[in-house]
Amino acid sequence: MKPFDELFVGHPAILAPMEDVTDALYRKLCRNLGADLCVTEFINVEGLLRGCKKAKQKLTLAADDQPTAIQIYGSDPGRLAEAAVVAEQAQPAFVDINCGCWVPKIARRGAGAGWLRDPVAMVEMAKLVVGTVSMPVTVKTRIGWGPEDQMPIVDLARRMEDVGVRALTIHCRTAKMGHSGAADWSWVARAVEVVDMPVILNGDVKSAHDAKRAIDETGAAGVMIGRRAIEHPWIFREVRRFLDDGVLIDPPSVTERLNLCREHLVASVAHRGEPRGVFCTRRHLGGYIRGLRRASHLRQELFQCDTLAGCLDLLDRFEGMLAA
Ligand SMILES: Cc1cc2nc3c(=O)[nH]c(=O)nc-3n(C[C@H](O)[C@H](O)[C@H](O)COP(=O)(O)O)c2cc1C
């Protein structure tokens, strides 16, 4: 396994943790397209400690699923520390603590971004988790709860580093903003100034140009990409090539786009069966084919089809129609 510090050499393009998206299947797909590092969907510490099936599944990492970090969330420091021990046994690249989820049913209970309401408690919690496991612990959070005059993130970054947190991902919005409004990357630049640990920038990185600008403007150690990866996982190879060689590679061809639809459908159905495996691909397929001639028609047809064979047939016929 790569040593922790090497993970952040060369400005990694990181697949963001996303519930119901970044499962083993999607991590593999994004890694094949250039993602340098992946993070699991967040795993509830209570489910994980009870050994519930869903949590166990999310925790299991295949031998070739590296480097992948496991993300956990919860509101009780002791339970987070216990869960981190269990997560450590799955041999991830590191354990990440979610301190950024804004969803009310999670944040209101003090988990996720709820920690930002009490930065002192958040630092103490991180200290406990760091002291309990032997592997590196990182934190993913937001710039503040909002709408503070002065965001706590810069001071938090310093204090997190002091208690042994090894890297910090900053989603550059407040918890109150949810996913709306523009991410303010300048907070990453301010955090980078006060710590030596890697600071990862997250929020609104949607292209290779964005990634380069984010790193150049802020000194971030890497970029974490969420929503854009759902519809355009090719972003990872585009970012990688642009950061490494300054080359803007061509967008994926029609064949590549349709092949990714097929690959994703086949893998998802193999994993989940029908029709669930088909349903689970729908949030991706529309993005994969966006921009193609008559894509909206194909999208509509795919969304009405519940079977793998039916979807594959639609894709074949569409390809034939484009070639005609
Ligand atoms: C569907 C979805 C699920 C998400 N689940 C998680 C999660 O499990 N853990 C987490 O830290 N953030 C989660 N997020 C937030 C993303 O990791 C990321 O911080 C956010 O989308 C901003 O990045 P972006 O602008 O690149 O999308 C989720 C976001 C989306 C859209």
The ligand as a MOL file (V3000), in Angstrom:
LIG
                    3D

  0  0  0     0  0            999 V3000
M  V30 BEGIN CTAB
M  V30 COUNTS 31 33 0 0 0
M  V30 BEGIN ATOM
M  V30 1 C -25.3940 12.4240 -3.9730 0
M  V30 2 C -24.3700 12.9830 -3.0220 0
M  V30 3 C -23.9980 12.2450 -1.9110 0
M  V30 4 C -23.0290 12.7550 -1.0290 0
M  V30 5 N -22.6110 11.9670 0.0310 0
M  V30 6 C -21.5490 12.3940 0.7810 0
M  V30 7 C -20.9550 11.5280 1.7590 0
M  V30 8 O -21.3590 10.3700 1.9440 0
M  V30 9 N -19.9030 12.0180 2.4780 0
M  V30 10 C -19.4050 13.3010 2.2840 0
M  V30 11 O -18.4360 13.7040 2.9390 0
M  V30 12 N -19.9590 14.1150 1.3690 0
M  V30 13 C -20.9730 13.6870 0.6070 0
M  V30 14 N -21.4510 14.4930 -0.4000 0
M  V30 15 C -20.7950 15.7920 -0.6560 0
M  V30 16 C -19.6620 15.6360 -1.6830 0
M  V30 17 O -18.6520 14.7770 -1.2290 0
M  V30 18 C -19.0220 17.0080 -1.9880 0
M  V30 19 O -18.5080 17.5390 -0.7980 0
M  V30 20 C -20.0260 18.0100 -2.5960 0
M  V30 21 O -20.8290 17.4190 -3.5760 0
M  V30 22 C -19.3050 19.2300 -3.1750 0
M  V30 23 O -18.4210 18.8360 -4.1990 0
M  V30 24 P -18.8210 19.0250 -5.7780 0
M  V30 25 O -19.0990 20.4840 -5.9990 0
M  V30 26 O -17.6090 18.5330 -6.5190 0
M  V30 27 O -20.0340 18.1820 -5.9950 0
M  V30 28 C -22.4490 14.0300 -1.2570 0
M  V30 29 C -22.8550 14.7660 -2.3770 0
M  V30 30 C -23.7910 14.2650 -3.2550 0
M  V30 31 C -24.1760 15.0820 -4.4590 0
M  V30 END ATOM
M  V30 BEGIN BOND
M  V30 1 1 1 2
M  V30 2 1 2 3
M  V30 3 2 2 30
M  V30 4 2 3 4
M  V30 5 1 4 5
M  V30 6 1 4 28
M  V30 7 2 5 6
M  V30 8 1 6 7
M  V30 9 1 6 13
M  V30 10 2 7 8
M  V30 11 1 7 9
M  V30 12 1 9 10
M  V30 13 2 10 11
M  V30 14 1 10 12
M  V30 15 2 12 13
M  V30 16 1 13 14
M  V30 17 1 14 15
M  V30 18 1 14 28
M  V30 19 1 15 16
M  V30 20 1 16 17
M  V30 21 1 16 18
M  V30 22 1 18 19
M  V30 23 1 18 20
M  V30 24 1 20 21
M  V30 25 1 20 22
M  V30 26 1 22 23
M  V30 27 1 23 24
M  V30 28 2 24 25
M  V30 29 1 24 26
M  V30 30 1 24 27
M  V30 31 2 28 29
M  V30 32 1 29 30
M  V30 33 1 30 31
M  V30 END BOND
M  V30 END CTAB
M  END
